Each structure stands twice: as C-alpha cells, then as structure tokens.
Amino acid sequence: MGRFSFVLVCLLDVKSALAFAPPVSRLSQDVVQARPSALQMTTDSGAKDPVKVGVIGCGRIGIVHLGAINKAPGVVPIVVSNPTISKAEDAAKTFGVSKFTSDAMEVIEDPEVDAVWICSPSQFHADQIKACAANGKHVFCEKPIATDLAETVEAINACNEAGVKLMIGLQRRFDPNFLRVKKAIEDKEVGDPIVIKTCSRDPSPPPYEYVKGGGGIFNDMAVHDLDMTRFLAGEDPLEILAVGSCHIDKSIEDLPGSEAFDTATCIVRYPGGVNAMVDVCRQSSYGYDQRAEVLGTKGMIATDNVYPNTAKIYRNDFTGNADMPFDFFLSRYFEAYVTETEAFCQSLVEDSAVPCTGIDGLIALVMSLAADKSAAEGRWVKFSEIIQQVYCASPTECSLLANSEMFPEGFKPSSSISELDKIVVPDVDQQKKSGSFLDKFKEIIYS
C-alpha cells in the first residue's frame, strides 16, 4: 500500500481529556524549553549523573512509587505535582523533594527532569505520555495507557518515535508469589503447562459511582488477571470466551454492558492447546483473594493468599490462620509496587530494556476488550478481531475503522498479536538492536 497503515484497535470512541490540572505553580525556577534527557557518563571514572525524575499524582499510588524512587540508587526525585497542591506540598516535604506544583506540565517541561512517573487518573494518561515524549522524557505510567486502543497506539508510538523509554505499571508481574510460578514454568519444574488458573476476588464491592463509567469488570478488574495468564503462558493468546453476571450489588444491573457485572469468568486459548481460566468477583467474604495455579505435564504449582502474619489458631472447633488475608490491594501488592518502581529505576540508570513495555500494556487492553465483546455477543472472540479495527494514517494519528466509509466493501485490515512488532514503532531498546525508527518506517511503507 502506498499509504502508511497500522492496524490496531478501538472499540470505544472516548476522547481523552486534553487539559491537565489548573496551574498553581510553586516551582523555584522558571520553566524553560526542555531538552531531551540523556543518561550519560560524567567523569573519567565512569560515574553517572543521578537520574532526575518527577512524579505526577500524589495520591495513594503516587506516594508508593515516590517512596520507592526515594530509596532506589542512582535516582533522585526533584519535583512532584498534584491538582490539590497541598497534597503535592505534603509529599514533597515527606520525601525531601525540592519542588512541587499543581500543574503536571511543569513536571513534564522541567529541563532538569529525565523521567516522569505518571500516577494521575486514567483519562489523563495518553496526553501526558505524549507530552513526555515531546519533551524527551522517559515514562513510567500506571495502567491503562489510554482509555481506548487507538489512543494507546498513539501514545506508545509517540514514545518510540521520540526514543524514550515507556514502562507500564502491571504490578502483579513483580509479585514474588507469581514470579515463583513463572520460574517453575520456565525451569520445567512442573513440565509443560496444560491449564493456567487465576482468581481475583475483592473484599467488598466498590460504590456505584466507581463502577459507573469505569469501563466494566473486564477492563477495570479482570485485565490484571488476563495479563497474568499471558505472563505465565509466555505466549500471545489466540481467542477468548467470557461471561458475566450480577450477584452482589443489584444496584449496578441498570448500567450498560459489563458494568452491570460484579462476577465474571474467562477462558483464554493459547498456542499448543494451553487454556487459561480467570474468575473475578467484586466481593469475597473471606478477604482479598488473589491466587494462581498452573497444571503441567509433571506436576502442579499454586500460590496461596498473602497474610499479615503466619500465626495460626488450633481449637477443637477451628484450625487455620489467626487473621484474614490482606484486605486492600496496596497492602497485598506493596512489595510488587516497590519492585516494579526499582526495576524502572534500574533500567534508567543502566540504560537497559524495561521489563514491562508499552506493548504489554496494549495487549492487556486488547484482551480485556475482547473479553467484553465476547460477553456481549455470547461467543468466542479472536484477538485479531480487536486488533484490526484501527487505521493509523501515521504512527500518532489513529482512528476507528468501524462503520467507516473510507474503505471499499469487504476491506478489512488484519493482523495478530504476534505481529504487533510490525505494527507499532519499535521502542528505544529495540531500535538499538534493529536500527532506527526511520529505517523501520520505510520498511513498513514500502514492503
């Protein structure tokens, strides 16, 4: 084709918010034109300058990441932002950060900043990622990258074109329990995988207003489990069957689509006949239930829940743990959040590949949208059906193909998850191995 066409996805036509928080600046210096960040040697002895970072968002997640950044070697937080400036000021005082502001753009455009942690609400992620890329800043972003797949592709490509690192926060990949299961699979301790199971059951359902407009149970909850099945399988998935129902909070039954579900089950097919099963529920009477299991040809490995202590009670009418499992995601996954932050810091200091890429975030979203489509239509859905729904006139100009009149009847671009490396611009670490973006761009256009 004479035109540059990427084929990716979009089931939702949600425009992301273009405006960040209103500026109330407390920066100690004027913001000047940002220069591309450079992780470079500064002395003959080989010592590196510390990597200077900024954090956008000083809510619960932002504070966890900021605390981890503050302890990571070779990385220094120098500015934080939050729309409520008192939160930014409190965070700055707590962690010894010299500058704070209410304006996210002042973090992104700060000429001293090499990398930015985006811990803001989801609707701001895509535009903040693009702004970071335009200013030459490396990016860590909490999932999701964007609220729809067209924007997700644009944001990833913006970073990859700019040659900056992009890491996505899928923290369960850094949990020691799930990592041990992954190691058992890689080391063939249980043979070849046959069945993978995960479950996520929250201690109590969220309020109605949280569920309303949240994208549904597959996008705001099951996405973590779907990504974990891919992480454990070590393969890209083929198709999915999903169902949902409401058992706990009947007030949500009037909401559209999968927002009306508080319980859901998915079966994911992987190459080689491997199946993965996911069940999620918004309430568990016995605490926060987060487990995984893999049945292999030579055995089985499974994780238990994480408890605040190992104490057990033994009586004639009860034997078991003295206390319930951790009942909140921040306490359950605190170590994982810290570890993923340290991993990105290490990739910055060593200029090495990030362990959880934009593509990983993109595929997680593809999987959750396919699950949503499956539950709505009552059938198996191939992931290629999702991927082929976005047309990109350029790497950062993508739009929805559905119901479009721009193509002749029967025309449907197609692709698969395994071919995303041909569709999305190579990231900065891949470019080191396979040449520049310009070379790849020419190859895609003229091949």
C-alpha positions as CSV (number, residue, x, y, z in Angstrom):
1,M,0.0,0.0,0.0
2,G,1.2,3.5,-0.8
3,R,-0.1,4.8,2.5
4,F,1.3,4.1,5.9
5,S,-1.3,1.9,7.6
6,F,-1.0,0.4,11.0
7,V,-3.8,-1.9,12.0
8,L,-4.8,-1.8,15.6
9,V,-7.8,-1.4,17.8
10,C,-10.6,0.6,19.2
11,L,-14.0,-0.4,20.5
12,L,-14.6,2.7,22.4
13,D,-14.6,6.2,20.9
14,V,-13.7,8.0,24.0
15,K,-11.8,11.3,23.7
16,S,-9.2,11.7,26.3
17,A,-9.1,14.9,28.3
18,L,-6.7,17.4,26.8
19,A,-6.3,19.6,29.8
20,F,-4.2,18.8,32.8
21,A,-4.8,20.2,36.3
22,P,-5.0,24.0,36.5
23,P,-1.6,25.6,37.2
24,V,-0.8,26.7,40.7
25,S,3.0,26.8,40.5
26,R,5.4,26.6,43.4
27,L,8.5,25.8,41.3
28,S,11.6,27.5,42.4
29,Q,12.6,28.4,38.8
30,D,11.1,29.4,35.5
31,V,10.3,26.5,33.2
32,V,12.4,26.7,30.0
33,Q,12.4,24.7,26.8
34,A,13.0,21.1,27.8
35,R,15.9,19.2,26.3
36,P,16.0,15.5,25.5
37,S,17.1,13.5,28.5
38,A,20.5,11.9,28.4
39,L,21.7,9.1,30.7
40,Q,25.4,9.6,30.2
41,M,28.8,9.2,31.8
42,T,30.0,12.4,33.6
43,T,33.5,11.6,34.9
44,D,36.5,9.7,33.7
45,S,36.0,7.2,36.5
46,G,32.7,6.1,34.9
47,A,30.3,7.5,37.4
48,K,26.9,8.5,36.1
49,D,24.9,11.6,36.9
50,P,21.9,10.6,39.1
51,V,18.7,10.2,37.0
52,K,16.4,13.1,38.0
53,V,12.7,12.3,38.0
54,G,9.3,13.9,38.5
55,V,6.1,12.3,39.8
56,I,2.6,13.4,38.5
57,G,-0.1,12.5,41.1
58,C,0.4,12.3,44.8
59,G,-2.5,10.0,45.7
60,R,-2.1,6.5,47.1
61,I,-0.2,5.0,44.2
62,G,1.9,8.1,43.6
63,I,3.1,8.0,47.2
64,V,4.0,4.4,47.0
65,H,6.1,5.0,43.9
66,L,7.6,8.1,45.3
67,G,8.8,6.3,48.4
68,A,10.4,3.6,46.3
69,I,12.1,6.1,44.0
70,N,13.5,7.9,47.0
71,K,15.3,4.6,48.1
72,A,16.5,3.5,44.6
73,P,20.2,4.0,44.0
74,G,21.1,6.5,41.2
75,V,17.7,8.1,41.0
76,V,16.6,11.4,42.6
77,P,13.0,12.8,42.7
78,I,13.2,16.6,42.2
79,V,9.6,17.6,41.5
80,V,6.1,16.4,42.2
81,S,2.6,17.6,41.2
82,N,-1.0,17.1,42.2
83,P,-4.1,19.2,41.3
84,T,-4.6,19.7,45.0
85,I,-1.4,21.5,45.7
86,S,-1.4,20.7,49.5
87,K,-1.0,17.1,48.6
88,A,2.0,17.8,46.4
89,E,3.5,20.0,49.2
90,D,3.0,17.3,51.8
91,A,4.6,14.7,49.5
92,A,7.5,17.0,48.8
93,K,8.1,17.6,52.5
94,T,7.8,13.9,53.4
95,F,10.2,12.7,50.8
96,G,12.6,15.7,50.7
97,V,11.6,16.8,47.1
98,S,12.7,20.3,46.4
99,K,9.9,21.4,44.1
100,F,6.2,20.9,43.9
101,T,3.3,22.2,41.7
102,S,-0.3,21.7,40.8
103,D,0.5,21.7,37.1
104,A,1.5,18.4,35.6
105,M,3.0,20.2,32.6
106,E,5.5,21.9,34.8
107,V,6.9,18.5,35.8
108,I,7.0,17.3,32.1
109,E,8.6,20.5,30.9
110,D,11.1,20.9,33.7
111,P,14.5,21.0,32.0
112,E,16.2,19.0,34.8
113,V,13.8,16.1,34.7
114,D,15.0,12.9,32.8
115,A,12.0,10.7,33.6
116,V,8.4,11.1,34.7
117,W,6.1,8.8,36.7
118,I,2.5,9.2,35.7
119,C,0.2,8.3,38.6
120,S,-2.7,10.6,37.6
121,P,-6.3,9.5,36.8
122,S,-6.6,7.3,33.7
123,Q,-8.2,9.9,31.4
124,F,-5.0,12.0,31.5
125,H,-2.5,9.2,30.8
126,A,-2.4,9.3,27.0
127,D,-1.9,13.1,26.7
128,Q,0.7,13.2,29.5
129,I,2.6,10.3,27.9
130,K,2.6,12.2,24.5
131,A,3.7,15.4,26.3
132,C,6.6,13.5,28.0
133,A,7.7,12.1,24.6
134,A,7.6,15.5,23.0
135,N,9.8,16.8,25.8
136,G,12.3,13.9,25.6
137,K,11.3,12.4,29.0
138,H,11.3,8.7,29.8
139,V,7.9,7.5,31.1
140,F,6.6,5.2,33.8
141,C,2.8,5.1,33.6
142,E,0.3,3.3,35.7
143,K,-2.1,1.2,33.6
144,P,-4.0,1.9,31.4
145,I,-2.0,3.7,28.8
146,A,-5.2,5.2,27.5
147,T,-9.0,4.8,27.7
148,D,-9.2,3.3,24.1
149,L,-6.8,1.4,21.9
150,A,-6.4,4.0,19.2
151,E,-5.0,6.4,21.7
152,T,-3.0,3.6,23.3
153,V,-1.2,3.1,20.0
154,E,-0.6,6.8,19.5
155,A,0.9,7.1,23.0
156,I,3.2,4.1,22.5
157,N,4.3,5.3,19.1
158,A,4.9,8.8,20.4
159,C,7.4,7.5,22.9
160,N,9.0,5.1,20.4
161,E,9.4,7.8,17.8
162,A,11.0,10.1,20.4
163,G,13.4,7.4,21.5
164,V,12.3,7.5,25.2
165,K,11.6,4.5,27.4
166,L,8.0,3.6,28.3
167,M,7.2,1.2,31.1
168,I,3.7,0.3,32.1
169,G,2.6,-0.5,35.7
170,L,1.3,-4.1,35.7
171,Q,2.5,-4.7,39.2
172,R,1.4,-8.3,39.6
173,R,4.2,-9.3,37.3
174,F,6.6,-8.3,40.1
175,D,4.8,-10.1,42.9
176,P,7.1,-12.8,44.4
177,N,4.3,-15.4,44.5
178,F,3.5,-15.1,40.8
179,L,7.2,-14.7,39.9
180,R,7.8,-18.1,41.6
181,V,5.1,-19.7,39.5
182,K,6.7,-18.1,36.4
183,K,10.1,-19.5,37.4
184,A,8.6,-23.0,37.9
185,I,7.2,-22.9,34.3
186,E,10.5,-21.6,32.8
187,D,12.5,-24.2,34.7
188,K,10.1,-27.0,33.7
189,E,9.6,-27.9,37.4
190,V,6.0,-28.9,36.5
191,G,6.7,-29.9,32.9
192,D,4.9,-28.2,30.1
193,P,1.8,-26.1,31.0
194,I,-1.6,-27.5,30.4
195,V,-4.0,-25.3,32.4
196,I,-3.4,-21.9,33.9
197,K,-5.9,-20.6,36.5
198,T,-6.1,-17.2,38.3
199,C,-8.7,-15.6,40.6
200,S,-9.2,-12.1,41.9
201,R,-12.0,-11.6,44.4
202,D,-12.2,-8.2,46.2
203,P,-13.1,-8.0,49.9
204,S,-16.1,-5.8,49.2
205,P,-17.8,-4.2,46.1
206,P,-16.9,-0.7,45.1
207,P,-19.5,2.1,45.3
208,Y,-22.0,2.5,42.4
209,E,-20.3,5.7,41.2
210,Y,-17.0,3.9,40.9
211,V,-18.5,1.2,38.7
212,K,-20.5,3.7,36.6
213,G,-18.3,4.8,33.7
214,G,-15.4,2.6,34.8
215,G,-15.4,0.5,31.6
216,G,-16.8,-2.7,33.1
217,I,-15.4,-5.6,35.1
218,F,-13.1,-6.8,32.3
219,N,-11.4,-3.5,31.8
220,D,-11.1,-2.3,35.4
221,M,-10.6,-5.6,37.2
222,A,-10.0,-8.7,35.1
223,V,-7.4,-7.0,32.9
224,H,-4.8,-7.8,35.6
225,D,-5.6,-11.5,35.6
226,L,-5.8,-11.6,31.8
227,D,-2.3,-10.1,31.6
228,M,-1.1,-12.6,34.3
229,T,-2.2,-15.6,32.1
230,R,-0.1,-14.2,29.2
231,F,2.8,-13.6,31.5
232,L,2.7,-17.1,32.9
233,A,2.0,-18.7,29.5
234,G,4.9,-17.0,27.8
235,E,2.8,-16.9,24.6
236,D,0.5,-14.5,23.0
237,P,-3.2,-15.5,23.3
238,L,-5.4,-16.6,20.4
239,E,-9.1,-16.2,21.5
240,I,-11.3,-15.7,24.5
241,L,-14.7,-16.7,25.8
242,A,-16.2,-14.6,28.6
243,V,-19.4,-14.5,30.6
244,G,-20.6,-12.2,33.4
245,S,-23.4,-11.9,35.9
246,C,-24.5,-9.9,38.9
247,H,-24.8,-11.5,42.4
248,I,-23.6,-9.0,44.9
249,D,-24.8,-5.4,44.2
250,K,-28.1,-5.4,42.3
251,S,-28.0,-1.6,42.0
252,I,-25.5,-1.9,39.2
253,E,-27.8,-4.0,37.0
254,D,-29.1,-0.9,35.3
255,L,-25.6,0.0,34.0
256,P,-24.6,-0.7,30.4
257,G,-22.6,-3.7,29.2
258,S,-20.1,-5.3,31.6
259,E,-20.5,-2.5,34.1
260,A,-23.6,-4.5,35.2
261,F,-21.5,-7.5,36.2
262,D,-19.9,-8.0,39.6
263,T,-18.8,-11.5,38.7
264,A,-17.1,-12.8,35.5
265,T,-15.3,-15.8,34.1
266,C,-13.0,-16.1,31.1
267,I,-11.4,-18.9,29.2
268,V,-8.3,-17.9,27.1
269,R,-6.8,-20.2,24.5
270,Y,-3.1,-20.1,23.9
271,P,-0.9,-21.9,21.3
272,G,-0.2,-25.6,21.9
273,G,-3.7,-26.2,23.4
274,V,-2.9,-24.4,26.6
275,N,-6.0,-23.0,28.2
276,A,-6.2,-20.3,30.9
277,M,-9.2,-19.7,33.2
278,V,-9.9,-16.5,35.0
279,D,-12.6,-15.8,37.6
280,V,-13.2,-12.4,39.2
281,C,-15.7,-11.2,41.7
282,R,-16.2,-7.9,43.4
283,Q,-16.8,-9.4,46.8
284,S,-15.1,-12.2,48.8
285,S,-16.5,-12.8,52.4
286,Y,-13.1,-14.2,53.5
287,G,-10.8,-11.4,52.4
288,Y,-8.8,-10.3,49.4
289,D,-8.4,-13.5,47.3
290,Q,-5.5,-13.4,44.8
291,R,-4.2,-16.8,43.7
292,A,-2.7,-18.5,40.7
293,E,-2.3,-22.2,39.7
294,V,-0.6,-23.9,36.8
295,L,-1.1,-27.6,36.0
296,G,1.7,-29.1,34.0
297,T,2.6,-32.4,32.5
298,K,4.8,-33.3,35.5
299,G,3.0,-31.6,38.4
300,M,1.2,-28.5,39.6
301,I,2.2,-25.3,41.3
302,A,-0.2,-23.0,43.1
303,T,0.0,-19.8,45.2
304,D,-1.8,-19.0,48.5
305,N,-3.1,-15.7,49.6
306,V,-0.8,-13.3,51.5
307,Y,-1.5,-12.8,55.2
308,P,-0.2,-10.1,57.5
309,N,1.4,-12.8,59.7
310,T,1.9,-16.6,59.8
311,A,0.1,-17.2,63.1
312,K,-2.5,-20.0,63.2
313,I,-5.1,-20.9,65.7
314,Y,-5.8,-24.5,66.8
315,R,-9.0,-25.3,68.6
316,N,-11.4,-28.2,68.7
317,D,-13.8,-26.2,66.5
318,F,-11.3,-24.4,64.3
319,T,-7.8,-24.7,62.8
320,G,-6.4,-22.1,60.5
321,N,-4.9,-18.7,60.0
322,A,-5.4,-16.4,63.0
323,D,-6.2,-13.4,60.7
324,M,-7.7,-12.8,57.3
325,P,-5.6,-12.2,54.2
326,F,-4.6,-8.6,53.4
327,D,-7.8,-6.8,52.5
328,F,-6.5,-4.0,50.3
329,F,-4.6,-4.0,47.1
330,L,-1.9,-1.6,48.3
331,S,-1.1,-3.8,51.3
332,R,-1.3,-7.0,49.3
333,Y,0.9,-5.7,46.4
334,F,3.0,-3.2,48.2
335,E,6.2,-5.1,47.6
336,A,5.3,-5.6,44.0
337,Y,4.7,-1.8,43.5
338,V,8.1,-1.1,45.1
339,T,9.9,-3.8,43.0
340,E,8.4,-2.5,39.7
341,T,9.5,1.0,40.5
342,E,13.0,-0.2,41.3
343,A,13.1,-2.1,38.1
344,F,12.3,1.0,36.0
345,C,14.9,3.0,38.0
346,Q,17.5,0.3,37.2
347,S,16.6,0.4,33.5
348,L,17.1,4.2,33.6
349,V,20.4,4.1,35.5
350,E,21.8,1.2,33.4
351,D,20.1,2.3,30.1
352,S,18.7,-1.2,29.8
353,A,15.4,-2.6,28.5
354,V,12.3,-2.0,30.6
355,P,10.7,-5.3,31.9
356,C,7.1,-4.3,31.2
357,T,6.7,-2.5,27.8
358,G,4.0,-0.4,26.1
359,I,3.2,-3.5,24.0
360,D,2.5,-5.4,27.2
361,G,0.0,-2.7,28.2
362,L,-1.5,-2.7,24.8
363,I,-2.1,-6.4,24.7
364,A,-3.6,-6.4,28.2
365,L,-6.1,-3.8,26.9
366,V,-6.8,-5.9,23.7
367,M,-7.5,-8.9,26.0
368,S,-9.9,-7.0,28.2
369,L,-11.8,-5.5,25.2
370,A,-12.1,-8.9,23.6
371,A,-13.5,-10.3,26.8
372,D,-16.0,-7.5,26.9
373,K,-17.0,-8.2,23.3
374,S,-17.3,-12.0,24.0
375,A,-19.6,-11.5,26.9
376,A,-21.8,-9.0,25.0
377,E,-22.1,-11.3,21.9
378,G,-22.0,-14.7,23.6
379,R,-19.3,-16.2,21.5
380,W,-15.6,-16.9,21.2
381,V,-13.7,-13.8,20.1
382,K,-10.3,-13.9,18.3
383,F,-7.9,-11.2,19.5
384,S,-7.3,-10.4,15.8
385,E,-10.9,-9.1,15.6
386,I,-9.9,-6.4,18.1
387,I,-6.5,-5.6,16.6
388,Q,-7.8,-5.0,13.1
389,Q,-10.2,-2.2,14.0
390,V,-7.9,0.9,14.0
391,Y,-6.4,2.6,11.0
392,C,-3.4,4.8,11.5
393,A,-2.6,7.4,8.9
394,S,0.7,7.9,10.8
395,P,2.1,6.4,14.0
396,T,0.4,9.1,16.1
397,E,-2.8,9.6,14.1
398,C,-5.1,6.7,14.6
399,S,-8.8,6.4,14.2
400,L,-11.7,3.9,14.4
401,L,-12.4,1.8,11.3
402,A,-15.8,0.6,12.5
403,N,-18.7,1.8,10.3
404,S,-16.2,3.8,8.2
405,E,-17.0,4.5,4.5
406,M,-13.4,5.2,3.6
407,F,-12.6,1.7,2.5
408,P,-14.3,-0.4,-0.2
409,E,-16.8,-3.1,0.8
410,G,-15.2,-6.1,2.3
411,F,-11.9,-4.4,3.0
412,K,-10.7,-5.3,6.5
413,P,-7.0,-4.9,7.5
414,S,-6.0,-7.9,9.6
415,S,-3.2,-8.7,12.0
416,S,-2.5,-10.7,15.1
417,I,-0.9,-10.1,18.5
418,S,2.2,-11.9,17.4
419,E,2.7,-9.3,14.6
420,L,2.4,-6.2,16.8
421,D,6.2,-5.6,16.3
422,K,5.4,-4.9,12.6
423,I,2.6,-2.6,13.5
424,V,3.9,-0.5,16.4
425,V,7.0,1.6,16.1
426,P,10.0,-0.3,17.7
427,D,10.8,1.0,21.2
428,V,14.1,2.7,22.0
429,D,15.6,-0.5,23.3
430,Q,14.6,-2.5,20.2
431,Q,16.0,0.3,18.0
432,K,19.4,-0.3,19.5
433,K,19.3,-3.9,18.1
434,S,17.4,-3.4,14.8
435,G,18.1,0.1,13.6
436,S,16.4,3.4,13.7
437,F,12.7,4.2,13.6
438,L,13.2,5.8,10.2
439,D,14.5,2.6,8.7
440,K,11.6,0.6,10.2
441,F,9.1,3.2,9.0
442,K,10.4,2.9,5.4
443,E,10.3,-0.8,5.6
444,I,6.6,-0.8,6.6
445,I,5.6,1.7,4.0
446,Y,7.3,0.1,1.0
447,S,7.1,-3.6,2.0
